[in-house]
Amino acid sequence: MAFVNKFQFAPAEWLPLQDREMLDRVGLESVENHQGYVYEHPQFNVQVVWDVHNYFATDLFHRIRMSDISDEKLVLILPSPENAVFISCVEALNKFRVSCRNVHIFFLYEYANEKGEVAPWQSPYSRSGHFMRYFYNRLDAELRMPIEQIHFWTKENTNTYSDLIAAEGGADVAYTALSWSGGIGAIDYETFPAQTMEEFLAMGSRHVTPMMELQAHDSLRGMFGCSGDIGNVPPCAVTVGPRDLAAARERIDVEYLSACGGNPSLQKYPLKLALLGPICPQNPGSMMRLFPGTCYASVDVASAGGYQEDVDWLQEKLDEIQRQEEV
């Protein structure tokens, strides 16, 4: 009986990157081995850490504390929901009586419907609502930023949200995270189609219909009970553009999402594509390598892929049996 080995196939047609050799090479890499690697921008670096939540919360707390001490404006682009991070940060702010009076909050993206209507923060479907519940409402009242400094998405400001960020002097730091589709939040290659990186990096905020992977990704998160309830995830989003992330003075990327608290990770392969794949609009996460910043990756996300090379196992077993019989 003959067995066909080395089964070959092309990537699915709808995938943005089709280079089979590159995809296989990246999949086998370990991000841990690229700590200290000099990327396209020498001030971009990768750190593999055990508790990314802690690094995120500590970084956020430190920046807010310094804005209070120096009495200087701090403009942040935040992903949400990051409830564990929000809770940890607020506990420290309350304990050490740190004021958020100088802090301006913009959100990486927010859910919307097919009509362009944006989920208000009071809605259970709102991403910014998690910030309000787990950060703003938990923060002691006298330490809160004025509500006017929390810039919620609306249908009316969707196309001018980038201008609102620029009007505040641009973001001091943009906190980001990769999606299963390889995009940054709702920024993927279908929602921001471009021929060159220059064109891609000039694109601003907009209403989008993200790739189906983002909807599947979100259905596995806590806000939907980790249920895989794809039909309950809003089909559209409003999002900042690559322009806003590129204009930020610093970027902090956090990668720690995994199914049920461990491998397999939803961000393992997207992170490898972002760090080790081509820099192009079809690989949106790769833009982080062009600017100063830090990517914090959990051990689960950073570890090498578990792929096994095909082997002629039956023939090898038969050969081994024959050798033993000949002895």
C-alpha positions in Angstrom: 0.0 0.0 0.0 1.4 3.4 -1.0 0.9 6.5 1.1 1.2 10.0 -0.4 3.4 12.2 1.8 4.3 15.9 1.7 0.7 17.0 1.0 0.9 20.4 -0.8 -1.7 23.1 -1.1 -2.0 26.8 -1.8 -3.2 29.3 0.9 -6.9 30.0 0.8 -7.6 32.5 -2.0 -9.1 35.1 0.4 -5.9 35.4 2.5 -4.0 38.6 1.9 -0.5 36.9 1.9 0.0 34.0 -0.5 3.7 33.3 -0.2 3.6 29.6 0.9 7.4 29.5 1.8 7.2 32.7 3.9 4.0 31.5 5.7 5.6 28.2 6.6 8.9 29.8 7.7 7.1 32.4 9.9 4.9 29.7 11.5 7.9 27.8 12.8 9.6 30.8 14.3 9.7 31.7 18.0 9.3 35.3 18.8 11.4 34.7 21.9 14.4 34.3 19.7 13.9 37.8 18.2 14.3 39.7 21.5 17.1 42.2 20.9 16.7 41.9 17.1 17.3 45.2 15.3 14.1 45.9 13.4 13.5 48.5 10.6 13.3 51.2 13.3 16.1 50.8 15.8 13.8 52.1 18.6 11.2 49.4 18.2 11.7 46.3 20.3 10.0 43.1 21.5 9.9 41.8 25.0 8.5 38.4 25.9 7.1 38.5 29.5 5.0 36.3 31.7 2.3 38.8 32.6 1.5 41.3 29.8 -1.5 42.6 31.8 1.0 43.8 34.5 3.3 45.5 32.0 0.3 47.2 30.4 -1.2 48.4 33.7 2.1 49.5 35.0 3.0 51.5 31.9 -0.5 53.2 31.9 -0.3 54.0 35.6 3.2 55.5 35.2 2.2 57.8 32.3 -0.8 59.0 34.1 1.2 59.6 37.3 3.8 61.6 35.4 1.2 63.7 33.7 -0.2 64.6 37.2 3.2 65.3 38.7 4.3 67.5 35.7 0.8 68.9 35.1 1.0 68.1 31.4 -1.6 66.9 29.0 -1.5 63.1 28.2 -3.3 61.9 25.1 -4.0 58.2 24.9 -5.4 55.8 22.3 -6.7 52.8 24.2 -8.0 49.4 23.2 -11.0 48.1 25.0 -12.1 45.9 26.7 -9.0 45.6 28.8 -10.9 45.1 32.0 -8.1 43.5 34.1 -5.7 46.2 33.1 -8.3 49.0 33.9 -9.0 47.5 37.3 -5.3 47.1 38.2 -4.5 50.6 37.1 -7.4 52.2 38.9 -6.5 50.4 42.1 -3.1 52.0 42.0 -4.4 55.5 41.0 -6.8 55.5 43.9 -4.3 54.2 46.4 -1.6 56.7 45.5 -4.1 59.6 44.9 -3.1 60.2 41.3 -5.3 62.6 39.4 -6.3 62.0 35.8 -7.2 65.6 35.2 -4.8 66.0 32.3 -5.7 62.7 30.6 -7.5 62.7 27.2 -8.9 59.3 26.1 -9.5 58.2 22.5 -10.5 54.6 21.6 -8.8 52.4 19.1 -12.2 51.3 17.7 -15.8 50.8 18.6 -18.7 48.6 17.5 -21.1 49.9 14.9 -24.0 48.5 12.8 -24.5 48.2 9.1 -26.2 51.6 9.0 -23.2 53.4 10.4 -24.7 53.8 13.9 -22.2 53.5 16.7 -22.9 51.6 19.9 -23.1 54.2 22.7 -21.0 53.6 25.8 -24.1 52.8 27.8 -24.7 49.8 25.6 -23.6 46.3 26.6 -22.2 46.1 23.0 -19.9 49.0 23.5 -16.1 48.7 23.8 -15.8 52.1 25.4 -18.5 51.1 27.9 -16.0 48.6 29.4 -13.6 51.5 30.0 -16.4 53.5 31.7 -17.4 50.6 34.0 -14.0 49.3 34.9 -11.9 52.5 34.8 -13.9 55.7 35.1 -16.6 54.5 37.5 -14.1 52.7 39.7 -11.8 55.8 39.9 -12.5 58.0 42.9 -14.6 61.0 41.7 -12.1 63.6 42.6 -9.4 61.8 40.6 -11.4 61.5 37.3 -10.7 63.4 34.1 -13.6 65.7 33.0 -16.0 63.6 31.0 -15.4 65.9 28.0 -11.9 64.5 27.8 -13.2 61.1 27.0 -13.7 61.2 23.3 -16.5 58.7 22.5 -17.1 57.5 18.9 -20.3 58.7 17.3 -21.9 58.4 13.9 -21.2 62.1 13.4 -17.5 62.0 14.2 -16.5 58.8 12.5 -14.8 60.4 9.5 -13.3 63.2 11.6 -12.1 61.2 14.6 -8.5 61.4 13.3 -8.9 65.2 13.2 -10.1 65.2 16.8 -6.9 63.3 17.8 -4.7 65.7 15.8 -6.5 68.7 17.4 -5.3 67.5 20.8 -1.8 67.4 19.6 -1.8 63.8 18.5 -1.5 60.8 20.8 1.4 60.6 23.2 1.0 56.9 23.2 -1.2 54.5 21.3 -1.8 51.1 22.9 -2.6 48.5 20.3 -3.3 44.8 19.9 -3.4 42.5 16.9 -6.5 40.7 15.7 -6.8 37.1 14.3 -6.9 38.6 10.8 -3.4 40.1 11.3 -4.8 43.6 11.6 -4.5 46.2 14.4 -8.0 46.3 16.0 -10.3 46.9 13.1 -7.5 48.0 10.7 -7.1 45.2 8.3 -6.1 45.0 4.6 -9.7 44.9 3.4 -10.9 47.9 5.4 -7.9 50.0 4.5 -7.0 48.9 0.9 -3.8 50.4 -0.3 -1.1 49.7 -2.9 1.8 51.1 -0.9 2.7 51.6 2.8 2.9 55.4 2.2 -0.8 55.3 1.0 -1.7 53.0 3.9 -0.1 55.1 6.6 -1.9 58.3 5.4 -5.4 56.8 5.9 -7.6 58.1 8.7 -10.6 57.1 10.7 -13.7 55.5 9.1 -16.6 53.1 9.3 -15.6 49.6 8.3 -16.8 46.0 7.9 -13.9 44.1 9.3 -12.8 40.7 8.0 -14.7 37.7 9.2 -11.8 36.6 11.4 -12.2 39.6 13.7 -15.9 38.7 14.3 -14.9 35.1 15.1 -12.0 36.4 17.3 -14.3 38.6 19.3 -17.0 35.9 19.7 -14.4 33.9 21.7 -13.7 36.8 24.1 -15.2 37.4 27.5 -17.6 40.1 26.4 -19.5 37.4 24.5 -19.1 34.7 27.2 -16.2 33.0 25.3 -19.1 31.3 23.5 -18.3 31.6 19.9 -21.6 33.3 19.4 -20.7 34.8 16.0 -24.2 36.0 15.3 -24.1 38.2 18.4 -21.0 40.2 17.4 -21.9 43.5 15.7 -20.9 43.3 12.0 -19.2 46.7 11.7 -16.9 49.0 13.5 -15.6 52.6 13.6 -11.8 52.8 13.9 -8.8 55.1 14.0 -6.6 54.8 10.9 -3.0 53.9 10.4 -2.4 57.7 10.2 -3.2 58.1 13.9 -1.0 55.2 15.0 1.9 56.5 12.9 1.5 60.0 14.3 1.6 58.9 17.9 4.8 59.7 19.7 5.1 56.2 21.0 3.3 52.8 20.5 2.8 50.0 23.0 1.6 46.8 21.5 0.2 44.1 23.9 -0.2 40.5 22.8 -1.6 38.0 25.3 -4.9 36.7 24.1 -5.3 32.9 24.2 -8.2 30.5 24.3 -9.3 29.6 27.8 -6.1 31.1 29.3 -3.6 29.1 27.3 -2.6 27.8 23.9 -3.7 27.8 21.2 -3.3 31.6 21.0 -5.4 33.8 18.8 -2.5 36.1 18.3 0.4 33.7 17.9 0.5 33.6 14.1 -0.6 37.3 13.6 2.2 38.4 15.8 4.7 36.4 13.8 3.5 37.8 10.6 3.7 41.3 12.0 7.2 40.9 13.3 8.7 38.5 10.7 6.6 38.9 7.6 6.8 41.5 4.8 6.1 45.1 5.6 3.1 45.9 3.3 -0.5 46.9 3.5 -1.6 43.3 3.3 0.2 42.8 6.6 -1.1 45.8 8.7 0.6 44.8 11.9 4.0 45.1 10.3 3.7 48.9 10.5 4.7 48.8 14.1 8.3 47.9 13.0 8.6 51.3 11.3 8.2 53.4 14.4 9.5 53.7 18.0 7.7 51.4 20.4 7.6 48.2 22.4 5.7 45.0 21.8 5.0 43.0 24.9 4.1 39.4 24.1 3.1 36.7 26.5 5.0 33.4 26.6 2.0 31.6 25.1 1.8 34.0 22.2 5.6 34.2 21.6 6.3 30.4 21.5 7.2 28.5 18.4 4.5 26.8 16.3 3.9 23.1 17.0 4.0 22.0 13.4 5.5 18.6 12.6 7.2 17.9 9.3 5.6 15.1 7.3 7.6 11.8 7.6 7.4 8.5 5.9 6.4 6.9 9.2 5.1 3.6 7.8 8.1 2.9 5.6 10.4 3.9 8.4 8.6 1.5 10.7 8.8 -1.4 8.2 12.5 -0.7 7.7 13.1 -0.8 11.4 11.3 -4.1 11.8 13.3 -5.6 8.9 16.6 -4.5 10.5 15.6 -6.1 13.7 14.7 -9.4 12.0 18.0 -9.4 10.2 20.1 -9.2 13.4 
